[in-house]
C-alpha cells in the first residue's frame, strides 16, 4: 500500500459526491503518474501491479469517480509558458507547470501531496501526510 493511501482515501471519502461527480477531471500527466505509481515496486513493493492490472485499476478508479479527461482551454498555452519560462535547469518543472497551468486555465482546484506544487497554485488543496 502506498504511504499516502490513507490520507488520499480520507480526502475522497469526505468529498461531497453529488456535487463533485461531474467535475472530477484527469489529464494525461495525472493519468501517467497514477499508472507509473501503480507499477512502481519501490513505492508499492510486492503490491505493485502489472501493466495490465494497472490499466484495470485505472479503469475502476475512472468509472467509480466518473472521471473524464480535461481538454486544454485556449489560454492554456500562454499560462503553461508563463509557469515554465524560467532561467533554470530542471526536469520536474515541465509536469508541474503543465498541471498548474491546466488547473488555472480551466478554473479548477488542484489537489496534491506535493508542497512545492501546491505553492505554485494558490487555490490548491495540499493533502498532508500523517507523521
C-alpha positions in Angstrom: 0.0 0.0 0.0 1.3 3.5 -0.9 2.3 5.6 2.1 -0.2 8.3 1.2 -3.1 5.9 0.6 -4.9 6.5 3.9 -4.7 10.3 3.5 -6.0 10.2 -0.1 -8.8 7.8 0.9 -9.8 10.1 3.8 -9.9 13.1 1.4 -12.0 11.3 -1.2 -14.3 9.9 1.5 -15.1 13.5 2.6 -15.8 14.7 -0.9 -19.5 15.6 -1.4 -20.2 13.1 -4.2 -23.3 14.6 -5.7 -21.6 18.0 -6.3 -18.3 16.6 -7.4 -19.2 13.6 -9.6 -19.5 15.7 -12.7 -16.3 17.7 -12.0 -13.6 15.2 -11.3 -11.0 15.7 -14.1 -7.8 13.9 -15.2 -5.2 15.0 -17.7 -2.5 12.8 -19.3 0.1 13.8 -16.8 -2.1 12.7 -13.8 -3.0 9.5 -15.7 0.6 8.7 -16.4 1.5 9.5 -12.8 -1.1 7.0 -11.5 -0.1 4.3 -13.9 3.6 4.7 -13.1 2.9 4.6 -9.3 0.7 1.5 -9.6 3.6 -0.3 -11.3 6.4 1.0 -9.1 8.0 -1.7 -6.9 9.9 1.0 -5.0 6.6 2.6 -3.9 4.4 -0.5 -3.6 6.7 -3.4 -3.0 5.1 -6.7 -3.7 1.7 -4.9 -4.2 3.0 -3.3 -7.4 0.7 -4.2 -10.3 1.5 -5.5 -13.8 0.8 -3.1 -16.6 -2.4 -4.9 -17.4 -3.5 -4.8 -13.8 -2.7 -1.1 -13.6 -5.0 -0.4 -16.6 -7.7 -2.3 -14.9 -7.2 -0.4 -11.7 -7.2 2.9 -13.6 -10.5 2.0 -15.3 -12.1 1.1 -12.0 -10.9 4.4 -10.5 -12.2 6.4 -13.5 -15.5 4.6 -13.5 -16.1 5.0 -9.8 -15.4 8.8 -9.8 -16.9 9.2 -13.3 -13.6 10.9 -14.2 -13.2 12.5 -17.5 -10.2 13.9 -19.4 -9.9 17.6 -19.4 -9.3 19.4 -22.7 -6.8 22.2 -22.8 -8.6 25.6 -22.9 -7.4 28.2 -25.5 -5.5 30.2 -22.8 -3.6 27.1 -21.6 -0.5 27.5 -23.7 0.1 31.1 -22.5 -0.2 30.0 -18.9 2.0 26.9 -19.4 4.7 29.1 -20.9 4.3 31.6 -18.0 4.8 28.9 -15.4 7.7 27.3 -17.2 9.6 30.2 -18.7 12.5 30.2 -16.2 16.2 30.6 -16.2 17.0 27.3 -14.5 17.7 23.7 -15.5 15.0 21.3 -14.3 13.1 18.3 -15.5 10.3 18.4 -12.9 9.1 21.9 -13.8 7.5 20.6 -17.0 5.0 18.3 -15.4 4.3 20.6 -12.5 3.9 23.6 -14.8 1.5 21.6 -17.1 -0.8 20.6 -14.2 -0.8 24.1 -12.6 -1.5 25.8 -15.9 -4.2 23.4 -16.8 -6.0 23.9 -13.5 -5.6 27.7 -13.7 -6.8 27.9 -17.3 -9.8 25.7 -16.5 -10.7 27.4 -13.3 -10.3 24.2 -11.3 -8.8 23.4 -7.9 -5.7 21.3 -7.8 -5.4 18.6 -5.1 -1.9 17.4 -4.4 0.6 15.9 -1.8 3.4 17.9 -3.3 4.2 21.0 -1.2 6.2 22.7 -4.0 3.4 22.2 -6.5 0.8 23.5 -4.1 2.9 26.7 -3.6 2.7 27.3 -7.4 -1.1 27.3 -7.3 -2.6 29.5 -4.6 -6.0 27.8 -4.8 -4.7 24.3 -4.5 -5.5 21.8 -1.7 -2.4 20.3 -0.1 -3.1 16.9 1.4 -0.9 16.4 4.4 0.5 13.0 5.4 0.4 11.6 8.8 3.5 11.7 10.9 
